[in-house]
Amino acid sequence: MRLTRRVLQRLPKTEIHCHLDGCLRPSTIIELSEAQGVRLPTTNLRKLTRLLQAGKRTRNLGDYLKIFDITLAVMQQRDALYRVAYELAEDAAEENIHHLEVRYSPVLHRKKRLSWEDIVDPVIAGLRDAGAKHNMSTGVIICGIRSMDPEVSMTLAELAVAYKGQGVLAFDLAGQEKDYPAKAHRAAFELILKNNINSTVHAGEAFGPASIAQALHYCGAHRIGHGTRLRESKDLMSYVNDHRIPLEVCLSSNVQTRAVKSIKQHPFHFYFKHGLRVTLNTDSRLVSATTVSKELSIAARAFRLSPYEMKRIVINGFKSAFLPYATKARLLREVNLEIDRIFMEEYPDDYDRRVTSL
């Protein structure tokens, strides 16, 4: 039973590792640059799109992150932030995303001295308005930046606390991993945990298992962003598995940042076979030139996944969402039925719902 892109597009899905500043439409970047007087490397749509996509020219995470300088240049105004958030949610809805979590760092949007409210409110509103239109739940994850002073992370953690229950779902730590340990930002995460807020940390992408251990044991992370190098520590991998700590896996991005040499060498399938709660995400739709459906298709082809295995992976996304338990339980009931219905339509002779309910 071949899992085609068309079938995967139909499935209800989540996107829980998605950077706002990596998900703009190139045409929108050009329009915003003209309106704001921002100079771009080129205003040719095809050339700009190619320039904004990582591809083979990125040699490491640092190269990948440099691309964001271009997108951030047009994300320094309130109306631009609303538009970008709204369009991202619309793009997600087109591939049947049922729950969308978008992360970004408000400190990167203050070049024109916007207030914190003028940076956070429009993103929450843009996601909410598009989500309401397309019957999709949305939320924001505020990011601290590893390479910045830990006091900045504390300020951003305080911002997450202020917006708890008002559109902000969690706190994250992103940016260059090597030479910038998560434990330096421990105080910010203590504030987050004391206020009963969800947390996730980018770890194990450009550094080894020690980075993941810090995210878990110093920062109390509830999820791990990427976790690509977790395999290097059997003991830590067992801990992550036993505690059902989700991994926010981004296949294409990990190849582009050279965290792995190729998709087939990615440990995703190894983790899946060992029972870890793996999820598939885009990281950055524009920069990685991908969608959730495409990431699922890449995994299905590279690791020869069956419909039942694909269902488990998709369900993992819903189980890992930063949502209230009752909401999550309702969503899980609904998507279990929807996935079964789709697969029974697509594979009427081979798919038996009775043995696939998760």
N, C-alpha and C positions, 0 to 999 in steps of 0.2 A: 504494500500500500504506500504509494509515493505521496509524501506531504508536499503539495505544490504551494507556491506563493499565494495563489488565489484562495486555497483552503485556509492557510494560515492568516490571511488578511481577514477572513470571516470570523475567526475565533475571538471571543472576548479576552482582553489582555490588560496587563498593567504596564506602567512605565514608572519605575521607582528610583532610577538613577539617570537624571536628565538635567543638564546644565542650561539654564536660560540663555546665557550669552554664547552658547554653542549651537543654538537651534533657530537662528533667524532665517527668514527667506532672503536670498540674495537680492531679489527685486526690492524688498522692503529696505534693505541696507542702502541701496542706491537712492531710493526716494527720501529716506531720512537724512542722508548725507546732503542732498540738494536743499532740503528744507532747513537744515541746521548749519549749512556752510562748512561741513566737514569734508576735508579732502581725502579721497580714497586713492589707492594705488592705480585703479582703473575703474571706469564707469561702464565698461563693456560687460554685459551680464554674464556671458559665457566665460570670459577671462577672469572676472571677479569670482565666480563660482569655483573655478578651478583653483584659484589662489587660496580660497577659504577652505578647501578640502585637503585633509592631511595626506592621504595617499602614501606613496613610497618615499617622498622627499623628507618626511619627518624621521629623524634618527633616534629620538628619545622623547621623553615627556616634556622636556623644556621646549623643544621645537614645536610640539603639538600645542603647548600653552601660548606660544607667541602669536598664533593665529588669532587668538581672542583679543589682541590689541585692536584689531580692525573692527570687530563687532562691538566692543566696548565703547569705541569712539562715538557711535551713534546712539548709545544707550545712557545718555546723561540728562535726559529730559523726561518729565513725568508722563507726557502723552506718548512718548516713544516706548517707555517701559510698559504702559498699558497695551499698546498695539502689539508689541513683540510677544507679550504673555498671551494675549487673546489669540493671535495667529498660531502660536505653538499648540494651544489647546485644540484649536480647529484642526490642525494637521494631525494631532493625535487621534481625534475623533474619527477622522477619515479612515483610519485602520482599526476601528472598533476598540480603542482603548477605553476601558471602563473606569479606571482610576489612574490619575496622573499626579506624580509628585515632582515638583520642579525646584531645583536648588540654585542658589546664586548668593554672592556676597555683596550686600549693600554698600560696603566700604569702597567697592570698585566703581561706584556710580555717583561719586561726589565731586567730580572735576568742576562742576558748575555750582557747587555749594548747595545742592539740594538737601532739604531736611531729611531725616530718617523716614518720616511719615510719607514724604513725597517720593521716596524710593520704594517703600514697602507696600503702601496702600494701592498704587496702580497695578502692581504685579498680582496681588491677591485679587483685585477687582477684575482684571483681565482674564485670569484663569477662571474665576467664579462665573463671570458672565458667559463665557464660551462654554464652560462646563454645564451650566444650566440649560443652555440652548441645545446641547447634544446629550443631555442626561448622563453626565460624566462627573464623578467626584474629583476634586482637585485640592491641592495644598502646596504650601511653600516649605522648603527646608533652607534655613539660613546658614551660610557657610562662614566659618572662620578661615583664615589663610595661614598655612604653616610658616611661611617665610616672613610674616609680619610679627611685630611685637605682640607677645601674649596679652598685653593690655587691650589691643584691638579686638582680640577674640573675646575678652571679657565684655567689652562694649557690645559686641554683636550677640553674645549670649544673653545679655540684659535685654536687648531688642527682641530676641526670641521669646523671652519670658513675658515681655510686655504684650506680645501678640499671641500668646498662648490661647487657643480656643477661638481665635479671630482670623484664622487662615494659615497660621504657621503651625506645621506639624512636628518639626524636629530641628535639631542643630547638627551641623557637620563640620569637619575640618578637611579642607582641600588644599591644592597647590603642590609645589615641589616637595617630594617626600624625602629624598636623600639629603642629609645634613640638617633637616628640620624636624626633630622628633616630636611626636604627638604629646609626650609627657610634659613638654614645656607649656602646653596649653591646658594643663590639668585643672587649674582653678576655674576656667570657663565651664568645663564639663561638670565640675562639682556643683556649680550654680544650676546648671541644666538639670542634673539629677535630683538636686534638692527640691526643685520645682516640678518634679514628676513629668519631665518633657522627654520625648524620644530623642535618641541620638544615633548617628552613624558616622563613621570615619573612613576616609580614603586611606587604605593601608594595603601593603603587600603588592603594590603595582610596580613601583620603581625601587623598592627596598624589600628585604626578606621578612621572614616570619617574626623577627623581633619587633618590627613595625606593627604587625597585627596584634602581637601580645600587648604592646603599649596601648593600642586603641581599646583593647578589651579590659585590661587590668588597671590602667591608669585613668582612662577616660570613660570606662563603663559603657562602651558602644553596644547598642542593641542590634546593629547590622554592620557589615563590613563592605565598604566600597571597593570593588574589584577582588581583593584577596587572592590574586593570581599566584603568589608564591607560598601560599599556605601549605602546599604539598611538601615543602622542604622540611616541615616539622610534623612528624607523625603524631606526637603527643598533643601539640596544639590543635592539629586537625581533628583529633578525637574529641578534644574539649569543645571546639566549635560545633561539631556534629552532635555531641551529647546534649548540648544546651540549645540546639536548634537555632543557632545564630545564622541568619540569612547572609548569603554572599550576593552582592549586586554585580553580576558579571556583565562585562561589555566586550564581546569578542573582537569586533572590528577595531575598536579603539585600542585594545591591548596589542594587536598586531602593529598598528600605526605608531604606537609609542615605543615599540620594540620590547614590550614586557614579555612577549613570546615571539618566536620566529615565524610561526604560521598558525592558522586556525587548527589544523590537525594536531599540532603540538601543544595546544592550549589544554590546561588541566580540567577544563569544565566537565568533560565527560567522565574523567576519573573521579571528580567530586560527586557527580550525579550517581555513578555506579556505587559509590561508597555511602550513599544515603544523605549527603549534605543537602541542605536546603538552598539550592542554587536558583537564581532568577536570571533572566536575560533582559538586557536594557540597551539603550543606544549610546549613553554617555553624552553625546552631542550629535544631534541629527544632521546638522549642516557640516560640521568639521569632519565627522566620520562618514558622511555621505550614506546615511543608513536610516532605517526605521525599525521598530520592534519586529514587524513582520519579516523584514529582511534578516534580522539577527536570528530569528527562529528558523528561517529557511536555511541560513548558513549552517546552523547547528544540526538541523535535520539531515542535510546533505553530508556534512563532514563526519557525523557520528552515527549515521544510519538509524535515526530515531523512528520508533513506531508511533502511531497515533496515541496509544496509551502512554508512552513515555513523554510525548509532547504535552499531553494533558497534565501529567504530573508537574512538568516544568511551568506551565501556564498557571496552574493552581498554586504553585509555590509563590508566584508573584502576589496573588491575593492574600495568601497566608502571611506574607511578609510586610504587607502594607501598614503604614502608620495610621491605622483607623481604630475607632472604638470597637470593642469585641462584638457587640450586638450588630453593628453595621457590617463588620467583616463576616460574621456568621451568615447574615442574610445574603451578602454578595456571593459567598461561597456556594450557598444552596442554588442561587440563580445561575451562576456560571457553570456549575457542574451539569445542570440540566441543559444549558445552552450548548456547551461543548459536545455532550452526548448527542443532542439533536443534529448538530452540524456533521459530526462524524458518521452518524447513522445514515444521513442523507448522502454523504459522499462515498461511504463504504458499506452499503447495505448488507453485503454478504459476509463481511469479515469483522465488523465491529459489534461487540455485544456489551450493551450498557450494564448488564447485571454484574459483570466482573470488572468494571472500570470505575465505579463510583469511588471518589476520593474524599 
